[in-house]
Amino acid sequence: MKVTSEKRYALLQAARDSDYVKKVYGGYFNVFVAAFAEEGETWDLFRVVEGEFPDMNELHKYDGFVVTGSPYDAYGNDYWVLKLCFILQTLDAMEKKVLGICFGHQVLCRALGGKVGKAYSGWDIGLRRVSIVKDLSPCSFPGDLTEIPPSLSIIECHQDEVWEVPLGAEVIAFSDKTGVEMFTIGDHILGIQGHPEYTKDILYNLIDRLLSNNCIESAFAEKAKFGLEIAEPDRKCWEKICKNFLKGR
């Protein structure tokens, strides 16, 4: 999506495109643009997993950044992960809008002084009901919603989690599986453990790949698929939250 505009965003892609996503969507970049972009914006792609990063001298030109999910560990010491942490620390100091999703949520936490690691209760794959912390002030919850919902359903696919949020961060959502489903820092940092951008068919394919690679057991895979068949994620609400956060509404 390349059009002239006043608004410019960068997608920091931390995962390689799967064959399925390339075939059906043309790559994860298109999945994110479809979910979060609006008419008249410029979105640039940086495959950070391949070592592609925005120029440090160009960061000020962007209105916001999105860090994607990844099969890599946010607590790992791969060179690109460490460089991403440095970029995120810089963006935080600049108070640039940064939205982290799944791995992005975790690596944001790590970069800014929190702790992440393997989930104590193992894999979380499928639909998860996320509870919003009660009595949040309207300014604590991103997205300029007329009414903060008590809970939202979201697609999840992770085996790592945030153990401890950075100093100054506020946990704004949790679930019966994961203690930190969402956190914010000021009005410029938002981490979401789930996948607001995922369609159900993307997760179906991902479950099949994890199963074929012996990462999960067949009974676990079938249970996750069944949950997808009987319920729907609140995608429209999540998209509104993410869009309004990035646009500063």
C-alpha positions as CSV (number, residue, x, y, z in Angstrom):
1,M,0.0,0.0,0.0
2,K,2.0,3.0,-1.3
3,V,0.1,6.2,-1.5
4,T,1.1,9.8,-0.7
5,S,-0.1,10.9,2.7
6,E,0.7,12.8,5.8
7,K,0.5,9.6,7.9
8,R,3.3,7.0,7.6
9,Y,3.7,3.7,9.5
10,A,6.3,1.0,9.6
11,L,5.6,-2.7,9.9
12,L,8.5,-4.5,11.7
13,Q,8.0,-8.0,10.5
14,A,9.5,-10.6,12.8
15,A,8.3,-13.7,11.0
16,R,8.9,-15.1,7.6
17,D,5.9,-15.4,5.4
18,S,4.4,-18.9,5.3
19,D,3.6,-20.5,1.9
20,Y,-0.1,-20.4,2.8
21,V,-0.1,-16.7,3.7
22,K,1.9,-15.8,0.6
23,K,-0.5,-17.7,-1.6
24,V,-3.7,-16.5,-0.1
25,Y,-2.8,-13.0,1.2
26,G,0.4,-12.1,-0.6
27,G,2.3,-12.1,2.7
28,Y,1.8,-11.0,6.3
29,F,2.3,-7.3,5.3
30,N,-1.0,-7.4,3.5
31,V,-2.7,-9.0,6.4
32,F,-1.7,-6.2,8.7
33,V,-2.4,-3.5,6.2
34,A,-5.9,-4.9,5.7
35,A,-6.5,-4.9,9.4
36,F,-5.0,-1.6,10.5
37,A,-4.4,0.7,7.5
38,E,-6.7,3.5,6.4
39,E,-7.1,5.2,3.1
40,G,-4.4,7.8,2.3
41,E,-1.7,6.3,4.5
42,T,1.8,5.0,3.7
43,W,2.9,1.7,5.2
44,D,6.5,0.5,4.8
45,L,7.7,-3.0,5.4
46,F,10.9,-3.9,7.2
47,R,11.7,-7.6,7.5
48,V,13.6,-7.3,10.8
49,V,13.8,-11.1,11.0
50,E,16.0,-10.8,7.8
51,G,18.0,-7.9,9.2
52,E,16.0,-5.2,7.5
53,F,15.5,-2.2,9.8
54,P,14.5,1.4,9.3
55,D,17.3,3.9,9.3
56,M,17.8,5.4,12.7
57,N,17.8,8.9,11.1
58,E,14.4,8.2,9.5
59,L,12.5,7.1,12.6
60,H,11.1,10.6,13.2
61,K,9.3,10.4,9.9
62,Y,7.0,7.7,11.1
63,D,3.7,8.2,13.0
64,G,3.7,4.7,14.4
65,F,5.3,1.3,14.3
66,V,3.8,-2.3,14.5
67,V,5.9,-5.2,15.6
68,T,4.5,-8.6,14.5
69,G,4.4,-12.0,15.9
70,S,7.3,-14.5,15.4
71,P,8.3,-18.1,16.1
72,Y,11.5,-16.8,17.6
73,D,12.0,-16.2,21.3
74,A,11.6,-12.5,22.4
75,Y,14.2,-13.3,25.2
76,G,16.7,-14.8,22.7
77,N,20.0,-13.2,21.8
78,D,19.8,-13.4,18.0
79,Y,21.5,-10.3,16.6
80,W,18.3,-9.0,15.0
81,V,16.3,-9.5,18.2
82,L,18.9,-7.4,20.1
83,K,18.9,-4.7,17.4
84,L,15.1,-4.7,17.5
85,C,15.3,-4.1,21.3
86,F,17.6,-1.1,20.7
87,I,15.2,0.3,18.1
88,L,12.3,-0.1,20.5
89,Q,14.1,1.6,23.3
90,T,14.8,4.5,20.9
91,L,11.2,4.7,19.8
92,D,10.1,4.7,23.5
93,A,12.4,7.6,24.2
94,M,11.0,9.5,21.2
95,E,7.5,8.6,22.5
96,K,6.6,7.2,19.1
97,K,3.5,5.0,18.9
98,V,4.5,1.4,19.0
99,L,2.0,-1.5,18.8
100,G,3.4,-4.9,19.7
101,I,1.5,-8.1,18.9
102,C,2.4,-11.6,20.4
103,F,6.2,-11.7,20.0
104,G,6.0,-7.9,19.5
105,H,4.2,-7.6,22.8
106,Q,6.9,-9.7,24.5
107,V,9.9,-8.1,22.9
108,L,8.5,-4.6,23.7
109,C,8.3,-5.7,27.3
110,R,11.9,-7.0,27.3
111,A,13.3,-4.0,25.6
112,L,11.7,-1.6,28.1
113,G,12.9,-3.5,31.2
114,G,10.3,-6.2,31.8
115,K,10.7,-10.0,31.9
116,V,9.5,-12.6,29.4
117,G,9.9,-16.3,29.1
118,K,8.1,-19.6,28.5
119,A,4.5,-19.7,29.5
120,Y,4.1,-21.5,32.8
121,S,1.0,-23.3,31.5
122,G,2.3,-24.2,28.0
123,W,0.9,-23.4,24.6
124,D,-2.2,-21.2,24.1
125,I,-3.7,-21.7,20.7
126,G,-7.3,-20.9,19.6
127,L,-9.9,-18.4,20.9
128,R,-9.3,-16.9,24.3
129,R,-11.6,-14.6,26.3
130,V,-9.6,-11.7,27.5
131,S,-10.8,-9.8,30.6
132,I,-10.3,-6.0,30.7
133,V,-9.2,-4.8,34.1
134,K,-12.1,-3.3,36.1
135,D,-12.4,0.3,36.9
136,L,-9.8,1.4,34.3
137,S,-10.0,5.2,33.6
138,P,-11.0,5.9,30.0
139,C,-7.5,7.4,29.3
140,S,-5.9,4.1,30.4
141,F,-7.6,2.0,27.7
142,P,-6.5,2.8,24.1
143,G,-8.9,3.3,21.2
144,D,-11.3,6.0,22.3
145,L,-14.1,3.5,22.8
146,T,-17.4,5.0,23.9
147,E,-17.6,2.2,26.4
148,I,-14.8,-0.2,27.6
149,P,-16.0,-3.8,27.1
150,P,-15.6,-6.1,30.1
151,S,-14.1,-8.8,27.9
152,L,-13.1,-9.5,24.3
153,S,-12.4,-12.7,22.4
154,I,-9.1,-12.9,20.5
155,I,-7.1,-15.5,18.5
156,E,-4.1,-16.7,20.4
157,C,-1.0,-18.7,19.3
158,H,2.0,-18.5,21.7
159,Q,4.1,-20.6,24.1
160,D,5.9,-17.6,25.6
161,E,4.5,-14.9,27.8
162,V,5.2,-11.7,29.7
163,W,6.3,-12.5,33.2
164,E,6.7,-9.0,34.5
165,V,5.9,-5.7,32.8
166,P,8.4,-2.8,32.7
167,L,8.4,-0.1,35.4
168,G,5.7,2.4,34.7
169,A,3.6,0.0,32.6
170,E,0.0,-0.7,33.3
171,V,-1.6,-4.2,32.8
172,I,-5.0,-3.5,31.2
173,A,-6.1,-7.1,30.3
174,F,-5.6,-10.7,31.5
175,S,-7.1,-14.1,30.9
176,D,-7.4,-17.4,32.8
177,K,-4.4,-18.6,30.8
178,T,-2.1,-15.5,30.7
179,G,-1.6,-12.8,33.3
180,V,-0.6,-10.1,30.9
181,E,-2.8,-10.0,27.8
182,M,-2.4,-6.3,27.3
183,F,-0.2,-3.6,28.7
184,T,0.3,0.1,28.1
185,I,3.0,2.7,28.8
186,G,1.7,6.2,28.6
187,D,-0.3,6.7,25.4
188,H,2.5,5.6,23.1
189,I,3.1,1.9,23.9
190,L,0.5,-0.9,23.5
191,G,1.3,-4.6,23.8
192,I,-1.3,-7.3,22.9
193,Q,-0.5,-11.0,23.5
194,G,-3.2,-12.2,21.0
195,H,-3.5,-11.7,17.3
196,P,-6.1,-9.0,16.4
197,E,-4.9,-9.3,12.7
198,Y,-5.4,-13.0,12.3
199,T,-8.2,-14.6,10.4
200,K,-9.5,-18.0,11.5
201,D,-8.1,-19.7,8.3
202,I,-4.6,-18.3,9.0
203,L,-4.8,-20.0,12.4
204,Y,-6.2,-23.2,11.0
205,N,-3.2,-23.5,8.7
206,L,-0.8,-22.6,11.5
207,I,-2.3,-25.3,13.7
208,D,-1.8,-27.9,10.9
209,R,1.9,-26.8,10.5
210,L,2.6,-27.0,14.2
211,L,1.0,-30.5,14.3
212,S,3.0,-31.7,11.3
213,N,6.2,-30.4,12.9
214,N,5.3,-32.3,16.1
215,C,5.2,-29.0,18.1
216,I,1.7,-29.9,19.4
217,E,-0.3,-33.1,19.9
218,S,-3.3,-34.0,17.7
219,A,-5.8,-33.9,20.6
220,F,-4.6,-30.4,21.4
221,A,-4.9,-29.3,17.8
222,E,-8.4,-30.7,17.5
223,K,-9.5,-28.9,20.6
224,A,-8.2,-25.6,19.3
225,K,-9.9,-26.1,16.0
226,F,-13.2,-27.0,17.6
227,G,-13.1,-23.7,19.6
228,L,-12.7,-21.8,16.4
229,E,-15.7,-23.5,14.9
230,I,-18.1,-22.6,17.6
231,A,-17.2,-19.0,18.3
232,E,-15.8,-15.9,16.7
233,P,-13.1,-13.4,17.7
234,D,-14.1,-9.8,18.2
235,R,-12.0,-8.7,15.2
236,K,-13.9,-5.5,14.5
237,C,-13.4,-4.2,18.0
238,W,-9.8,-5.2,18.1
239,E,-9.2,-3.5,14.8
240,K,-10.8,-0.4,16.1
241,I,-8.7,-0.4,19.3
242,C,-5.5,-0.9,17.3
243,K,-6.4,1.7,14.6
244,N,-7.4,4.3,17.1
245,F,-4.3,3.8,19.2
246,L,-2.0,4.1,16.1
247,K,-3.8,7.2,14.8
248,G,-3.9,8.9,18.2
249,R,-7.7,9.0,18.5
